[in-house]
């Protein structure tokens, strides 16, 4: 069945949808700072109410509420679940934003605002797609469930208990996780899983107090000790050096490699957008994408020690700490990786380094022949008039594991409203208006195909 009438409604109401997104993005729902999460949940309930969903807030023990709602098409129709999150990342460094992160601005065919791409834009697009069906046809083609949490950006510490306690209402025939993205050139991407993340803080303490730096020839230095410990974990090209780190990782299959070779990965434009001259490894195109896909990471996200004020202070610091983000591959479990990390540091003579666990999200992958996977590929072809780039999983981490492993719902990410250089987690986050338009149409096509 043609979706021309549905697509036309999406086009005619594009400005209205973008205005709704702008209103949503004005809410500074930064989970790391526990800001405005109740306000964002209330806005979301109102947004879902526009399409006839009586959304309910499910409280969590010590965390923000999870918003859940359902719209039925009929008992004979399949059910798709849309997962999103209403929280956003902190905005620092604020002085690198060209405009206020919570005062949305339209400029050069783009909408700039924190949360526009990650991931308030996707739930607004999904609602717009449903509105188009209701207005043109009076009903939606499949049952839809919305589940939206408020802590994804800090590792979803309370979402697991919600999922485990509400398996019944979360059951579906397939799920989408957030929205996925487009390439720099507008090619749609579908991802059939995600990497996981293990976030820890390493702290070295070499004395009870700081000392004058004149004693440095005979006294230990905390930042140098921590640097030496970190140097045993990763080499200059990004390779994780911890023995046995990827023992449990899923290995690339011929099908995965075949799809990635067709993905038309063009790193030059992406690197230019980031202001980077070249990648860490001497690879390009499909080979570089495969390297990124099947490599774990060990990233220093922050380093703190000693004097940071104006001028100088000659000090030998007693304490140094670093926040580390490990991206792990499907098959690797974060609890086991944490134990491997601690054993490694001890074996290398750094058993005194304190390893503080912050949070984790498990990696997971959905088979290519799952119903939701097939529908995602077909829908992208219909909307974009070309095959999508198919990735076995996202380079980022999200909630795929909660649904795949706990509820048993095959989960994927399709081409949502963002693109590779949207700048989520960074200053000047934005989406391209054309990606939002086509992403909304993709969600409509996905519901129809499913």
C-alpha positions in Angstrom: 0.0 0.0 0.0 1.3 3.5 -0.9 2.2 5.8 2.0 2.0 8.9 -0.1 -0.9 10.3 1.9 0.9 9.7 5.2 4.2 11.2 3.9 2.3 14.2 2.6 0.8 14.8 6.1 4.3 14.6 7.6 5.6 17.2 5.1 2.7 19.6 5.7 3.2 19.5 9.5 7.0 19.5 9.5 7.2 23.0 11.1 4.7 22.0 13.8 6.8 18.9 14.6 10.0 20.9 14.8 8.3 23.5 17.1 7.3 20.6 19.4 10.8 19.4 19.4 12.1 22.8 20.2 9.8 23.0 23.2 11.0 19.6 24.4 14.6 20.7 24.0 14.1 23.8 26.2 13.8 21.5 29.2 17.3 21.1 30.6 16.8 17.4 31.7 20.5 16.6 32.4 20.5 13.3 34.3 24.1 13.7 35.5 23.0 16.8 37.4 19.5 15.5 38.2 17.9 18.5 36.5 14.4 18.9 35.2 13.7 15.2 34.8 10.1 15.4 36.2 9.4 18.3 33.9 10.6 16.3 30.9 8.5 13.3 31.9 5.4 15.5 32.2 6.1 17.0 28.8 6.4 13.6 27.3 3.1 12.4 28.8 1.4 15.4 27.2 3.1 14.7 23.9 1.9 11.1 23.9 -1.6 12.3 25.0 -1.9 14.1 21.6 -2.1 10.8 19.9 -4.5 9.2 22.4 -1.9 7.5 24.6 -2.7 7.6 28.3 0.9 7.5 29.3 1.8 6.5 32.9 4.8 7.4 34.9 6.4 4.4 36.6 8.5 5.4 39.6 11.9 3.9 40.2 13.6 3.4 43.5 15.9 6.4 43.7 15.7 7.4 40.1 13.5 9.3 37.7 10.2 7.9 36.4 9.9 5.7 33.3 7.1 6.9 31.0 5.1 4.1 29.4 2.2 4.2 27.1 0.5 2.0 24.5 -1.7 2.6 21.4 -3.6 -0.4 20.0 -4.3 -1.3 16.4 -5.9 -4.6 17.1 -5.2 -8.0 18.6 -4.5 -9.4 15.2 -1.7 -6.9 14.6 2.0 -7.2 15.6 3.4 -4.9 18.3 6.4 -2.7 18.0 8.1 -1.0 21.0 9.7 2.4 20.7 12.4 2.9 23.4 13.9 6.4 23.9 15.2 8.5 26.8 14.2 12.0 27.8 17.5 12.8 29.6 20.4 14.6 28.0 24.1 15.0 28.5 25.8 17.9 30.4 26.6 20.9 28.2 30.2 21.6 29.2 32.3 23.2 27.8 29.6 25.8 27.7 31.9 28.4 26.1 32.2 26.3 23.0 28.5 26.5 22.2 27.6 29.1 19.6 24.1 29.4 21.0 22.4 28.6 24.3 22.1 24.8 24.4 18.6 25.0 25.8 17.4 27.8 23.5 16.8 26.0 20.2 17.9 27.8 17.1 17.2 27.0 13.4 20.2 27.9 11.2 21.4 26.7 7.8 18.9 23.9 7.6 19.7 22.6 11.0 18.2 22.7 14.5 20.7 23.4 17.3 19.8 22.3 20.8 21.0 19.8 23.4 18.9 16.7 23.0 17.8 17.4 19.5 19.5 14.3 18.1 20.0 12.3 21.4 17.3 11.6 21.6 14.3 13.9 22.0 14.0 14.3 18.3 13.3 10.6 17.7 10.3 10.4 20.0 8.9 13.5 18.5 9.3 12.0 15.0 7.6 8.8 16.1 4.7 10.7 17.4 4.5 12.7 14.2 4.4 9.5 12.2 1.6 8.1 14.3 -0.3 11.4 13.9 0.0 11.1 10.2 -1.6 7.7 10.2 -4.4 8.7 12.5 -5.2 11.8 10.5 -5.1 10.1 7.0 -6.4 6.6 7.8 -8.0 6.8 11.2 -5.8 4.0 12.7 -2.2 2.8 12.9 -1.0 -0.3 11.1 0.4 -2.0 14.2 0.2 -1.8 17.9 2.8 0.6 19.4 4.3 0.8 22.9 6.4 3.7 24.1 8.9 3.3 26.9 11.0 6.3 27.7 13.5 6.5 30.6 15.3 9.4 32.2 18.8 8.1 33.0 20.2 6.6 29.8 23.0 9.2 29.7 24.3 8.0 33.1 24.1 4.3 32.3 20.4 3.5 33.1 21.2 2.6 36.7 17.5 2.2 37.6 16.1 1.0 34.3 17.0 -2.6 34.7 14.8 -3.0 37.8 11.9 -1.4 35.9 12.5 -3.9 33.0 12.7 -6.9 35.3 9.6 -5.9 37.2 7.5 -5.1 34.1 8.4 -7.8 31.5 4.7 -8.3 30.8 3.9 -4.8 29.6 7.2 -4.6 27.6 6.6 -7.7 25.5 6.5 -7.0 21.8 7.4 -8.5 18.4 10.2 -6.1 17.9 11.7 -2.9 19.3 13.7 0.1 18.1 16.3 1.6 20.4 16.5 5.3 20.1 16.7 6.2 16.5 20.0 5.5 14.8 21.5 8.0 12.4 22.4 9.0 8.8 25.9 9.3 7.3 27.4 12.6 6.4 25.9 12.2 2.9 22.4 11.3 4.1 22.7 7.5 3.7 20.4 5.8 6.2 21.9 3.4 8.7 20.3 0.5 10.5 22.2 -1.1 13.4 21.2 -4.5 14.8 22.6 -4.1 18.3 25.1 -2.0 20.2 28.4 -2.1 22.0 28.3 -2.0 25.7 30.0 0.4 28.1 31.9 -0.1 31.3 32.7 3.2 33.1 35.2 3.3 35.9 37.3 5.8 37.8 40.9 5.0 38.6 42.6 6.8 41.5 46.2 6.8 42.4 47.2 8.1 45.9 50.9 8.3 46.6 50.9 10.3 49.9 48.6 11.7 52.5 49.2 15.3 51.4 50.7 17.2 48.4 54.4 18.2 48.7 56.6 21.0 47.4 57.8 19.9 43.9 61.4 20.4 45.0 61.1 16.9 46.6 60.2 15.3 43.3 63.6 13.6 42.8 62.9 11.3 45.8 59.1 11.2 46.1 56.4 9.5 44.1 54.1 11.5 41.9 50.4 10.5 41.7 49.6 11.6 38.2 52.7 10.0 36.8 51.9 6.7 38.6 48.4 6.8 37.2 49.8 7.6 33.7 52.1 4.6 33.9 49.2 2.4 34.9 47.1 3.7 32.0 49.9 3.1 29.6 49.6 -0.7 30.3 46.0 -0.6 29.2 46.1 0.9 25.7 48.7 1.6 23.1 49.2 4.7 20.9 47.0 3.3 18.2 44.0 2.6 20.4 44.5 -1.1 20.9 43.5 -2.5 24.3 46.5 -4.2 25.8 44.8 -6.1 28.7 45.4 -9.8 28.2 42.2 -11.8 27.5 40.1 -8.7 27.1 38.2 -9.9 24.0 38.1 -13.6 24.7 34.3 -13.7 24.9 33.6 -11.2 22.1 31.4 -12.2 19.1 33.6 -12.8 16.0 32.7 -11.1 12.7 30.7 -13.3 10.3 30.8 -13.3 6.6 27.3 -11.7 6.5 28.4 -8.8 8.7 31.5 -8.2 6.6 29.6 -8.3 3.4 27.1 -5.7 4.6 29.9 -3.4 6.0 31.7 -3.5 2.6 28.6 -2.0 1.0 28.2 0.7 3.7 30.1 3.4 1.7 31.9 4.6 4.8 33.6 7.9 4.0 35.8 9.0 6.9 37.3 12.1 5.4 34.1 14.3 5.7 33.5 13.0 9.2 37.0 13.7 10.3 36.8 17.2 8.7 33.6 17.9 10.7 35.5 17.0 13.9 38.6 18.9 13.0 40.8 15.8 12.9 43.5 15.2 10.3 43.5 11.4 10.3 42.5 8.3 12.1 44.7 6.4 14.6 45.2 3.5 12.2 46.3 3.4 8.6 43.0 2.3 7.2 40.2 3.9 5.2 36.7 3.2 3.9 35.2 -0.2 4.7 38.4 -1.4 6.3 38.4 1.5 8.8 34.7 1.0 9.6 35.3 -2.7 10.2 38.2 -1.8 12.5 35.9 0.6 14.5 33.1 -2.0 14.6 35.1 -5.0 15.9 37.5 -3.1 18.2 36.9 -2.5 22.0 37.9 0.8 23.4 39.7 2.2 26.4 39.1 6.0 26.5 40.2 8.6 29.0 37.2 10.8 29.4 38.6 13.0 32.1 41.8 13.4 34.1 42.2 15.3 37.4 45.2 16.0 39.5 47.2 18.9 41.1 46.8 22.6 40.5 44.4 23.8 37.9 44.1 27.5 38.8 45.7 30.6 37.2 49.4 31.2 37.2 51.8 28.6 38.7 52.0 26.4 41.8 55.0 24.1 42.2 53.4 21.1 43.7 54.0 17.3 43.7 50.4 16.0 43.8 49.4 13.2 46.2 46.3 12.2 44.3 45.3 11.7 40.6 42.2 10.3 39.1 41.0 9.4 35.6 37.5 8.5 34.3 37.7 5.7 31.8 35.1 4.5 29.3 35.5 1.0 28.0 33.4 0.1 25.0 32.9 -3.7 24.9 31.6 -6.0 22.2 28.6 -8.2 22.1 29.5 -11.4 24.0 31.6 -9.6 26.6 29.9 -9.1 30.0 30.8 -6.0 32.0 31.1 -7.7 35.4 33.6 -10.1 34.0 35.6 -7.3 32.2 35.7 -5.4 35.5 37.3 -8.4 37.2 39.8 -8.8 34.3 40.8 -5.1 34.6 41.5 -5.4 38.3 43.5 -8.5 37.9 45.5 -6.8 35.1 46.4 -3.8 37.2 47.5 -6.0 40.1 49.6 -8.2 37.8 51.3 -5.1 36.4 52.3 -3.9 39.9 49.4 -1.3 40.2 47.3 -3.1 42.8 47.3 0.1 44.8 45.3 1.9 42.1 41.7 2.1 43.3 39.1 1.0 40.7 35.7 2.6 41.3 32.8 1.3 39.2 30.4 4.0 38.0 28.0 2.3 35.6 27.7 -0.2 32.7 25.4 -1.1 29.8 25.6 -4.5 28.3 26.4 -5.1 24.7 23.9 -7.1 22.6 23.2 -8.0 19.0 20.0 -9.0 17.1 20.2 -11.6 14.2 19.9 -10.3 10.7 16.9 -12.5 10.0 14.7 -11.2 12.9 11.4 -9.7 11.8 12.3 -6.2 13.0 15.6 -6.4 11.2 14.0 -7.3 7.9 11.3 -4.6 8.3 14.0 -2.0 9.0 15.9 -2.7 5.8 12.8 -2.8 3.7 11.4 0.4 5.2 14.7 2.3 4.6 14.7 1.2 1.0 11.2 2.5 0.5 11.8 5.9 2.0 15.3 6.6 0.8 15.0 4.7 -2.5 18.3 3.0 -1.9 19.6 0.2 0.4 20.6 1.4 3.9 24.0 0.9 5.4 23.7 -2.2 7.6 25.8 -2.4 10.7 25.9 -5.4 13.0 25.7 -3.0 16.0 26.2 0.6 16.9 29.5 1.9 18.0 27.7 3.5 21.0 25.9 1.9 23.9 22.2 1.9 24.6 19.4 -0.2 26.0 19.4 -3.1 23.4 20.6 -5.6 26.0 17.7 -4.9 28.3 15.2 -5.9 25.7 17.2 -8.6 23.9 18.4 -10.4 27.0 15.8 -9.7 29.7 12.4 -9.4 27.9 13.3 -11.4 24.8 12.3 -8.7 22.3 14.6 -8.4 19.2 15.9 -4.8 19.1 17.5 -2.7 16.4 18.1 1.0 15.6 17.1 2.5 12.3 17.8 5.8 10.7 16.3 8.3 13.2 16.7 12.1 13.0 20.4 12.6 13.6 23.6 12.1 11.5 27.2 11.2 12.2 28.3 14.7 13.0 25.2 15.7 15.0 27.5 16.4 18.0 25.6 14.5 20.7 27.6 14.5 23.9 29.4 17.6 22.6 28.9 21.3 22.1 26.5 22.5 19.4 24.5 19.3 19.2 22.1 19.6 16.2 20.1 17.7 13.6 19.6 18.4 9.9 16.0 19.2 9.1 16.0 16.9 6.1 17.1 14.0 8.3 14.3 14.7 10.6 11.8 14.8 7.8 13.0 11.5 6.3 13.5 9.9 9.7 9.8 10.6 10.5 8.8 8.9 7.2 11.0 6.0 8.0 9.2 5.4 11.3 5.9 5.5 9.4 7.2 3.0 6.9 8.5 0.8 9.6 5.1 0.6 11.3 3.5 -0.2 7.9 6.1 -2.9 7.0 6.1 -4.5 10.4 
